[in-house]
């Protein structure tokens, strides 16, 4: 497989300066910084959308990222001024975080039965996590996989031994040799910046989007068409890396579930349509997320699946709950507006329009559930 021939209609790729410039260093420091400017804090605490009619807030799948939870609280207060019931639990990737009476985390794990990486939302009452030493150690190990994947992402671009993967991605992205050279040069510079700034780089910064954000910043010097095509190539490389990433790195799904149950915690399968076999695996979980902004095509079908499974369960078994998640990534909201991902930037904590969709509500009525009932039932389950 070979890369596409050069396209003379595309912008010329200006050479990447070999030396690390003041702009390079300043931009890198900004990308990895967790300090918020006054403007960013204002953007978090003064949301563009307010929901005065929503009196119940369910938010058990969202990511604070680098946003302090006191600012998140102010945002929620502003968005839902008339709420009278809530269940709000953050689910950072592989980091257990508390908010009020509960802690949460989204865990990456491995299901050997169908050879896929899957994710679980874990929620635990805060008073129970003092005994969560083993679970925290498991999370700390899994947390590192994102940094390992970033290294593999960059190595795929930089290392001759992985040229076949790069060629595969370039062919998929329609990238010619000039574009590949451009991406390789600026990826190499980011790698040198990472090595130089290891002491000031927080662990959470080492994730695939660091490379994507770096190329977004290059719009200061390069044509948007060029950067857009470079990002297409990067996304293709990322897909190849994920397809080849070792699943043995993760703890098994059953191991994670067993540890969570030992803490008295609860487990929800997020966006199961992304890994359908989990619906048949018979895992000991409390609920399925039937809707989120990434997974909304099969909501009614998933509600019917839950109904059918609940009818087949014995009376002594607790029913599977129907949940929805907003999958908000608050870090996206503090990026420069012109560089935000519109889909991610549009997500809001506690906002799941499917609860109020007339067609979906018919299925929810048959399932004898709604947002307020789920809040009540799941909160009671968490408190044991």
DRENLO-251529 format. One record per residue (C-alpha): y, x, z; residue in one letter; residue number from 1. Coordinates in Angstrom, 3 decimals. Each point is the difference from the previous one (the first is absolute). Layout:
residues N
<atom <Y X Z> 'A' NUM>;
...
This chain:
residues 384
<atom <0.000 0.000 0.000> 'X' 1>;
<atom <3.371 1.513 -0.981> 'X' 2>;
<atom <3.596 -0.772 0.802> 'X' 3>;
<atom <2.160 -1.918 -2.410> 'X' 4>;
<atom <2.043 1.952 -2.500> 'X' 5>;
<atom <3.673 0.548 0.758> 'X' 6>;
<atom <2.172 -3.002 -0.733> 'X' 7>;
<atom <3.352 1.172 -1.429> 'X' 8>;
<atom <1.641 -3.313 0.935> 'X' 9>;
<atom <-0.403 0.693 3.725> 'X' 10>;
<atom <2.703 1.843 2.003> 'X' 11>;
<atom <-0.289 3.766 0.131> 'X' 12>;
<atom <-1.518 1.259 3.253> 'X' 13>;
<atom <2.528 2.485 1.381> 'X' 14>;
<atom <-1.629 2.980 1.720> 'X' 15>;
<atom <-0.511 -0.109 3.760> 'X' 16>;
<atom <1.915 2.827 1.750> 'X' 17>;
<atom <-2.496 2.353 1.587> 'X' 18>;
<atom <2.054 0.650 3.125> 'X' 19>;
<atom <0.383 -2.611 2.741> 'X' 20>;
<atom <3.591 -1.210 -0.121> 'X' 21>;
<atom <2.223 -1.515 2.646> 'X' 22>;
<atom <-0.504 -3.384 -1.672> 'X' 23>;
<atom <-3.787 0.406 0.181> 'X' 24>;
<atom <0.091 0.779 3.714> 'X' 25>;
<atom <2.472 -2.759 0.837> 'X' 26>;
<atom <-1.938 -2.597 -1.993> 'X' 27>;
<atom <-3.309 0.960 1.580> 'X' 28>;
<atom <1.498 -0.198 3.491> 'X' 29>;
<atom <1.326 -3.480 -0.761> 'X' 30>;
<atom <-3.347 -1.167 -1.382> 'X' 31>;
<atom <-1.958 0.983 3.110> 'X' 32>;
<atom <2.652 -0.863 2.582> 'X' 33>;
<atom <-0.666 -2.830 2.433> 'X' 34>;
<atom <3.634 -0.157 1.127> 'X' 35>;
<atom <1.766 -3.122 -1.223> 'X' 36>;
<atom <3.588 -0.078 -1.166> 'X' 37>;
<atom <2.399 -2.668 1.230> 'X' 38>;
<atom <-0.352 -1.734 -3.381> 'X' 39>;
<atom <-3.793 -0.016 0.231> 'X' 40>;
<atom <0.059 -1.400 3.533> 'X' 41>;
<atom <2.371 -2.707 -1.197> 'X' 42>;
<atom <-2.343 -0.862 -2.851> 'X' 43>;
<atom <-2.907 -0.459 2.421> 'X' 44>;
<atom <1.824 -2.011 2.652> 'X' 45>;
<atom <1.905 -2.229 -2.429> 'X' 46>;
<atom <-2.605 -1.401 -2.433> 'X' 47>;
<atom <1.022 -1.640 -3.258> 'X' 48>;
<atom <-2.158 -3.043 0.704> 'X' 49>;
<atom <0.002 -2.314 3.007> 'X' 50>;
<atom <-2.599 -2.731 0.689> 'X' 51>;
<atom <1.555 -2.462 2.456> 'X' 52>;
<atom <-2.643 -2.676 -0.674> 'X' 53>;
<atom <-2.987 2.204 0.782> 'X' 54>;
<atom <-0.804 -0.583 3.664> 'X' 55>;
<atom <-3.363 1.831 0.092> 'X' 56>;
<atom <-0.339 3.649 -1.046> 'X' 57>;
<atom <-3.386 1.541 -0.782> 'X' 58>;
<atom <0.200 3.706 -0.866> 'X' 59>;
<atom <-3.213 1.952 0.525> 'X' 60>;
<atom <0.100 2.196 -3.111> 'X' 61>;
<atom <3.177 2.055 -0.402> 'X' 62>;
<atom <1.024 3.639 0.147> 'X' 63>;
<atom <3.007 1.233 2.015> 'X' 64>;
<atom <-0.326 3.462 -1.584> 'X' 65>;
<atom <2.978 2.032 1.294> 'X' 66>;
<atom <2.000 -2.991 1.292> 'X' 67>;
<atom <0.391 -0.146 3.827> 'X' 68>;
<atom <-1.455 -3.141 1.494> 'X' 69>;
<atom <3.235 -0.933 1.780> 'X' 70>;
<atom <1.631 -0.317 -3.427> 'X' 71>;
<atom <-2.971 -2.022 -1.206> 'X' 72>;
<atom <0.479 -2.364 2.932> 'X' 73>;
<atom <3.644 -0.493 -0.945> 'X' 74>;
<atom <-1.011 -0.694 -3.578> 'X' 75>;
<atom <-2.530 -2.634 1.063> 'X' 76>;
<atom <2.545 -1.628 2.300> 'X' 77>;
<atom <2.462 -0.229 -2.889> 'X' 78>;
<atom <-2.553 -1.322 -2.496> 'X' 79>;
<atom <-1.503 -2.726 2.183> 'X' 80>;
<atom <2.775 -1.216 2.311> 'X' 81>;
<atom <-1.827 -3.232 0.862> 'X' 82>;
<atom <-3.543 1.237 0.512> 'X' 83>;
<atom <-1.806 -1.349 3.032> 'X' 84>;
<atom <-3.450 1.503 -0.534> 'X' 85>;
<atom <-1.106 3.357 -1.362> 'X' 86>;
<atom <-2.795 2.510 -0.341> 'X' 87>;
<atom <1.463 3.266 -1.249> 'X' 88>;
<atom <-2.142 3.162 -0.077> 'X' 89>;
<atom <0.745 3.138 -2.062> 'X' 90>;
<atom <-2.816 1.599 -2.007> 'X' 91>;
<atom <1.033 3.530 -0.925> 'X' 92>;
<atom <-2.557 1.841 -2.117> 'X' 93>;
<atom <-2.437 1.736 2.370> 'X' 94>;
<atom <2.514 0.135 2.875> 'X' 95>;
<atom <-0.319 -2.391 2.946> 'X' 96>;
<atom <3.413 -1.459 0.876> 'X' 97>;
<atom <0.946 -2.499 2.693> 'X' 98>;
<atom <2.508 -2.819 -0.220> 'X' 99>;
<atom <0.279 -2.229 3.036> 'X' 100>;
<atom <-3.373 -1.139 1.299> 'X' 101>;
<atom <-2.047 1.306 -2.926> 'X' 102>;
<atom <-0.789 3.153 -1.977> 'X' 103>;
<atom <-1.134 0.209 -3.591> 'X' 104>;
<atom <-1.087 2.362 -2.758> 'X' 105>;
<atom <-1.282 -0.153 -3.577> 'X' 106>;
<atom <-3.084 2.194 -0.151> 'X' 107>;
<atom <-1.482 1.613 -3.094> 'X' 108>;
<atom <-3.784 0.162 0.182> 'X' 109>;
<atom <-3.108 0.263 -2.163> 'X' 110>;
<atom <-2.562 -2.686 -0.795> 'X' 111>;
<atom <-3.180 1.758 -1.071> 'X' 112>;
<atom <-1.720 -3.204 -1.063> 'X' 113>;
<atom <2.246 -0.339 -3.027> 'X' 114>;
<atom <1.412 3.545 -0.067> 'X' 115>;
<atom <3.672 -0.882 0.356> 'X' 116>;
<atom <2.924 0.903 2.175> 'X' 117>;
<atom <1.171 -3.164 1.742> 'X' 118>;
<atom <2.702 -0.823 2.513> 'X' 119>;
<atom <-0.053 -1.924 3.246> 'X' 120>;
<atom <2.865 -1.418 2.018> 'X' 121>;
<atom <-0.672 0.653 3.684> 'X' 122>;
<atom <1.884 -1.800 2.769> 'X' 123>;
<atom <-0.444 0.693 3.705> 'X' 124>;
<atom <1.711 -1.207 3.148> 'X' 125>;
<atom <2.284 2.814 1.200> 'X' 126>;
<atom <-1.477 0.156 3.495> 'X' 127>;
<atom <-3.395 0.893 -1.457> 'X' 128>;
<atom <0.991 3.060 -2.028> 'X' 129>;
<atom <0.176 2.315 3.014> 'X' 130>;
<atom <-3.760 0.270 -0.491> 'X' 131>;
<atom <0.256 0.604 -3.739> 'X' 132>;
<atom <-0.458 3.789 0.028> 'X' 133>;
<atom <-2.899 0.042 -2.453> 'X' 134>;
<atom <1.683 -2.489 -2.328> 'X' 135>;
<atom <3.252 1.992 0.011> 'X' 136>;
<atom <-1.962 3.158 -0.842> 'X' 137>;
<atom <-1.654 -1.792 -2.918> 'X' 138>;
<atom <3.403 -1.150 -1.223> 'X' 139>;
<atom <1.485 3.487 0.361> 'X' 140>;
<atom <-2.767 1.375 -2.205> 'X' 141>;
<atom <0.397 -2.740 -2.601> 'X' 142>;
<atom <3.798 0.353 0.019> 'X' 143>;
<atom <-0.378 3.476 -1.481> 'X' 144>;
<atom <-1.677 -1.306 -3.149> 'X' 145>;
<atom <3.357 -0.963 -1.542> 'X' 146>;
<atom <1.218 3.580 0.348> 'X' 147>;
<atom <-3.261 1.244 -1.533> 'X' 148>;
<atom <0.408 -2.458 -2.847> 'X' 149>;
<atom <3.578 1.206 -0.632> 'X' 150>;
<atom <-1.283 3.582 -0.211> 'X' 151>;
<atom <-2.710 -1.086 -2.437> 'X' 152>;
<atom <2.610 -1.980 -1.967> 'X' 153>;
<atom <2.127 3.121 -0.396> 'X' 154>;
<atom <-2.963 2.289 -0.604> 'X' 155>;
<atom <-1.105 -2.235 -2.874> 'X' 156>;
<atom <3.342 0.744 -1.657> 'X' 157>;
<atom <0.207 3.675 0.949> 'X' 158>;
<atom <-3.520 1.435 0.076> 'X' 159>;
<atom <-1.741 1.083 -3.235> 'X' 160>;
<atom <-3.370 -0.883 1.545> 'X' 161>;
<atom <1.044 -3.687 -0.032> 'X' 162>;
<atom <1.420 0.015 -3.518> 'X' 163>;
<atom <-2.560 -2.537 -1.210> 'X' 164>;
<atom <1.339 -2.576 2.462> 'X' 165>;
<atom <3.572 0.695 -1.066> 'X' 166>;
<atom <-0.966 -0.341 -3.646> 'X' 167>;
<atom <-1.657 -3.343 0.746> 'X' 168>;
<atom <3.153 -1.271 1.720> 'X' 169>;
<atom <2.264 1.351 -2.753> 'X' 170>;
<atom <-1.994 -1.769 -2.678> 'X' 171>;
<atom <0.174 -3.242 1.948> 'X' 172>;
<atom <3.779 0.373 0.477> 'X' 173>;
<atom <0.702 1.110 -3.573> 'X' 174>;
<atom <1.508 3.226 1.344> 'X' 175>;
<atom <0.531 2.941 -2.327> 'X' 176>;
<atom <-0.160 3.690 0.914> 'X' 177>;
<atom <3.745 0.197 0.633> 'X' 178>;
<atom <-0.088 -2.817 2.534> 'X' 179>;
<atom <-3.029 1.490 1.727> 'X' 180>;
<atom <1.793 3.357 0.244> 'X' 181>;
<atom <3.082 -1.732 1.418> 'X' 182>;
<atom <-2.047 -1.822 2.645> 'X' 183>;
<atom <-1.948 3.142 0.826> 'X' 184>;
<atom <3.154 2.089 0.487> 'X' 185>;
<atom <1.735 -2.451 2.335> 'X' 186>;
<atom <-3.224 -0.717 1.897> 'X' 187>;
<atom <-0.356 3.726 0.581> 'X' 188>;
<atom <3.521 0.138 1.375> 'X' 189>;
<atom <-0.747 -2.843 2.426> 'X' 190>;
<atom <-3.112 1.859 1.155> 'X' 191>;
<atom <2.121 3.089 0.730> 'X' 192>;
<atom <2.499 -2.141 1.899> 'X' 193>;
<atom <-2.802 -1.480 2.077> 'X' 194>;
<atom <-1.289 3.470 0.860> 'X' 195>;
<atom <3.488 1.218 0.891> 'X' 196>;
<atom <0.823 -3.062 2.120> 'X' 197>;
<atom <-3.283 -0.632 1.772> 'X' 198>;
<atom <1.673 0.283 3.429> 'X' 199>;
<atom <2.480 -2.812 -0.710> 'X' 200>;
<atom <-2.303 -2.334 -1.940> 'X' 201>;
<atom <-1.398 -2.867 2.103> 'X' 202>;
<atom <-3.722 -0.681 -0.509> 'X' 203>;
<atom <0.682 -3.487 -1.356> 'X' 204>;
<atom <1.974 1.453 -2.919> 'X' 205>;
<atom <-3.127 1.475 -1.565> 'X' 206>;
<atom <-1.035 -2.903 -2.214> 'X' 207>;
<atom <-0.188 -0.595 -3.746> 'X' 208>;
<atom <3.359 -1.710 -0.206> 'X' 209>;
<atom <1.769 3.230 1.025> 'X' 210>;
<atom <-0.730 1.368 -3.470> 'X' 211>;
<atom <1.074 -3.255 -1.653> 'X' 212>;
<atom <3.243 -0.090 1.994> 'X' 213>;
<atom <0.690 3.644 -0.908> 'X' 214>;
<atom <-0.116 -0.827 -3.694> 'X' 215>;
<atom <2.203 -3.050 0.546> 'X' 216>;
<atom <2.634 2.346 1.441> 'X' 217>;
<atom <-0.080 2.072 -3.196> 'X' 218>;
<atom <1.926 -2.790 -1.720> 'X' 219>;
<atom <3.036 1.921 1.245> 'X' 220>;
<atom <-0.666 2.530 -2.794> 'X' 221>;
<atom <-2.318 -1.640 -2.491> 'X' 222>;
<atom <-0.073 -3.028 -2.274> 'X' 223>;
<atom <-1.461 -3.192 1.490> 'X' 224>;
<atom <-2.421 -0.332 -2.921> 'X' 225>;
<atom <-1.420 3.432 0.761> 'X' 226>;
<atom <-0.375 -0.681 3.723> 'X' 227>;
<atom <-1.531 -3.403 -0.643> 'X' 228>;
<atom <-2.623 1.565 -2.260> 'X' 229>;
<atom <-0.615 2.745 2.552> 'X' 230>;
<atom <-0.644 -2.678 2.621> 'X' 231>;
<atom <-2.455 -1.732 -2.328> 'X' 232>;
<atom <-1.871 3.289 -0.276> 'X' 233>;
<atom <0.088 0.499 3.769> 'X' 234>;
<atom <-1.417 -3.473 0.569> 'X' 235>;
<atom <-2.791 0.763 -2.438> 'X' 236>;
<atom <-0.761 3.264 1.802> 'X' 237>;
<atom <0.029 -1.812 3.338> 'X' 238>;
<atom <-2.521 -2.532 -1.335> 'X' 239>;
<atom <-2.317 2.807 -1.115> 'X' 240>;
<atom <0.325 1.718 3.389> 'X' 241>;
<atom <-0.791 -3.189 1.896> 'X' 242>;
<atom <-3.005 -0.681 -2.218> 'X' 243>;
<atom <-1.393 3.448 0.812> 'X' 244>;
<atom <1.021 0.267 3.657> 'X' 245>;
<atom <-2.965 0.521 2.317> 'X' 246>;
<atom <-0.870 -3.152 1.922> 'X' 247>;
<atom <-1.980 2.024 2.515> 'X' 248>;
<atom <3.323 0.942 1.562> 'X' 249>;
<atom <0.284 -3.458 1.615> 'X' 250>;
<atom <-1.808 -1.552 2.925> 'X' 251>;
<atom <-2.417 -2.757 -0.886> 'X' 252>;
<atom <1.255 -3.581 0.168> 'X' 253>;
<atom <-2.670 -0.946 2.547> 'X' 254>;
<atom <0.954 2.977 2.195> 'X' 255>;
<atom <3.637 -1.111 0.051> 'X' 256>;
<atom <-0.932 -3.613 0.742> 'X' 257>;
<atom <-2.308 1.043 2.843> 'X' 258>;
<atom <2.717 2.101 1.622> 'X' 259>;
<atom <2.590 -2.784 -0.316> 'X' 260>;
<atom <-2.352 -2.573 1.502> 'X' 261>;
<atom <-0.538 2.355 2.928> 'X' 262>;
<atom <3.733 -0.234 0.668> 'X' 263>;
<atom <-0.002 -3.773 -0.209> 'X' 264>;
<atom <1.976 0.181 -3.231> 'X' 265>;
<atom <-0.022 -2.208 -3.076> 'X' 266>;
<atom <-0.461 0.828 -3.676> 'X' 267>;
<atom <1.381 -1.549 -3.177> 'X' 268>;
<atom <-0.950 0.928 -3.572> 'X' 269>;
<atom <3.246 0.430 -1.984> 'X' 270>;
<atom <0.227 -0.929 -3.705> 'X' 271>;
<atom <-3.784 -0.324 -0.412> 'X' 272>;
<atom <0.336 -0.733 -3.706> 'X' 273>;
<atom <0.559 3.746 -0.457> 'X' 274>;
<atom <-3.550 0.666 1.229> 'X' 275>;
<atom <-1.954 -3.236 -0.481> 'X' 276>;
<atom <-3.370 1.199 1.370> 'X' 277>;
<atom <1.428 0.067 3.517> 'X' 278>;
<atom <-0.198 -3.800 -0.023> 'X' 279>;
<atom <-3.778 0.290 -0.265> 'X' 280>;
<atom <-0.516 2.934 2.340> 'X' 281>;
<atom <-0.312 -2.102 3.133> 'X' 282>;
<atom <2.355 2.150 2.048> 'X' 283>;
<atom <1.004 -1.195 3.453> 'X' 284>;
<atom <3.637 -0.916 -0.723> 'X' 285>;
<atom <2.364 -2.654 1.297> 'X' 286>;
<atom <1.720 -0.980 -3.206> 'X' 287>;
<atom <0.814 0.517 -3.650> 'X' 288>;
<atom <3.463 0.435 -1.395> 'X' 289>;
<atom <0.051 -2.537 -2.808> 'X' 290>;
<atom <3.497 0.847 -1.253> 'X' 291>;
<atom <2.414 2.878 -0.084> 'X' 292>;
<atom <2.536 1.124 -2.610> 'X' 293>;
<atom <-2.599 2.262 -1.632> 'X' 294>;
<atom <-2.820 -2.550 0.133> 'X' 295>;
<atom <0.937 -3.577 -0.757> 'X' 296>;
<atom <-2.030 -0.967 -3.048> 'X' 297>;
<atom <-3.055 -1.261 1.881> 'X' 298>;
<atom <1.526 -1.497 3.137> 'X' 299>;
<atom <-1.515 -3.460 -0.377> 'X' 300>;
<atom <-3.385 1.480 -0.902> 'X' 301>;
<atom <0.053 2.208 3.108> 'X' 302>;
<atom <0.879 -2.976 2.179> 'X' 303>;
<atom <-3.052 -1.783 -1.413> 'X' 304>;
<atom <-2.113 3.113 0.709> 'X' 305>;
<atom <1.100 -0.031 3.640> 'X' 306>;
<atom <-0.720 -3.730 0.259> 'X' 307>;
<atom <-3.479 0.434 -1.422> 'X' 308>;
<atom <-0.800 2.946 2.263> 'X' 309>;
<atom <1.232 -1.888 3.053> 'X' 310>;
<atom <-2.208 -2.968 -0.853> 'X' 311>;
<atom <-2.991 2.328 -0.224> 'X' 312>;
<atom <0.682 1.741 3.325> 'X' 313>;
<atom <-1.721 -1.123 3.145> 'X' 314>;
<atom <2.039 -1.857 2.602> 'X' 315>;
<atom <-0.135 2.943 2.389> 'X' 316>;
<atom <1.746 2.236 -2.546> 'X' 317>;
<atom <3.773 0.091 -0.075> 'X' 318>;
<atom <1.413 -1.319 -3.287> 'X' 319>;
<atom <1.532 2.326 -2.548> 'X' 320>;
<atom <3.764 -0.433 0.024> 'X' 321>;
<atom <2.212 -0.401 -3.043> 'X' 322>;
<atom <2.928 2.414 0.130> 'X' 323>;
<atom <2.764 1.117 -2.329> 'X' 324>;
<atom <1.933 3.264 0.002> 'X' 325>;
<atom <3.367 1.034 -1.322> 'X' 326>;
<atom <-1.015 3.687 -0.410> 'X' 327>;
<atom <3.640 1.019 0.481> 'X' 328>;
<atom <0.792 3.722 -0.215> 'X' 329>;
<atom <3.292 0.336 1.820> 'X' 330>;
<atom <0.563 3.554 -1.219> 'X' 331>;
<atom <0.603 -1.394 -3.480> 'X' 332>;
<atom <3.048 -1.903 1.256> 'X' 333>;
<atom <1.896 3.177 0.956> 'X' 334>;
<atom <-0.436 1.703 -3.367> 'X' 335>;
<atom <2.995 -0.017 -2.366> 'X' 336>;
<atom <0.018 -3.482 -1.564> 'X' 337>;
<atom <-0.239 1.388 -3.535> 'X' 338>;
<atom <-3.211 1.882 0.895> 'X' 339>;
<atom <-1.774 -2.776 1.895> 'X' 340>;
<atom <-3.233 -1.515 -1.216> 'X' 341>;
<atom <1.138 -3.619 -0.563> 'X' 342>;
<atom <-3.362 -1.436 1.032> 'X' 343>;
<atom <-0.223 1.904 3.283> 'X' 344>;
<atom <3.702 -0.343 0.780> 'X' 345>;
<atom <-0.259 -3.779 -0.353> 'X' 346>;
<atom <-2.646 -0.417 2.685> 'X' 347>;
<atom <1.139 -1.301 3.386> 'X' 348>;
<atom <-1.671 0.148 3.407> 'X' 349>;
<atom <-1.465 -3.376 0.882> 'X' 350>;
<atom <0.669 -1.587 -3.382> 'X' 351>;
<atom <-3.101 -1.343 -1.763> 'X' 352>;
<atom <1.084 -2.773 -2.385> 'X' 353>;
<atom <-3.602 -1.084 -0.578> 'X' 354>;
<atom <-0.032 -1.858 3.335> 'X' 355>;
<atom <2.512 -2.436 -1.489> 'X' 356>;
<atom <-1.335 -0.138 -3.561> 'X' 357>;
<atom <-0.972 -3.625 -0.656> 'X' 358>;
<atom <-3.206 0.814 -1.887> 'X' 359>;
<atom <-1.171 2.520 2.586> 'X' 360>;
<atom <0.892 -2.315 2.876> 'X' 361>;
<atom <-2.584 -2.458 -1.311> 'X' 362>;
<atom <-2.681 2.653 0.520> 'X' 363>;
<atom <1.404 0.895 3.418> 'X' 364>;
<atom <-0.135 -3.645 1.079> 'X' 365>;
<atom <-3.677 -0.127 -0.960> 'X' 366>;
<atom <-0.479 3.169 2.043> 'X' 367>;
<atom <1.813 -1.671 2.918> 'X' 368>;
<atom <2.467 2.850 0.409> 'X' 369>;
<atom <3.604 1.001 -0.438> 'X' 370>;
<atom <2.243 2.872 1.037> 'X' 371>;
<atom <0.687 -1.304 3.514> 'X' 372>;
<atom <-3.678 -0.662 0.710> 'X' 373>;
<atom <-0.985 3.476 -1.219> 'X' 374>;
<atom <2.593 1.549 2.311> 'X' 375>;
<atom <-1.376 -1.942 2.940> 'X' 376>;
<atom <-3.661 0.654 -0.776> 'X' 377>;
<atom <0.332 3.686 -0.810> 'X' 378>;
<atom <2.221 0.724 3.009> 'X' 379>;
<atom <-2.552 -1.678 2.284> 'X' 380>;
<atom <-2.776 2.036 -1.591> 'X' 381>;
<atom <1.935 3.233 0.525> 'X' 382>;
<atom <0.551 -0.792 3.649> 'X' 383>;
<atom <-3.695 -0.654 0.445> 'X' 384>;
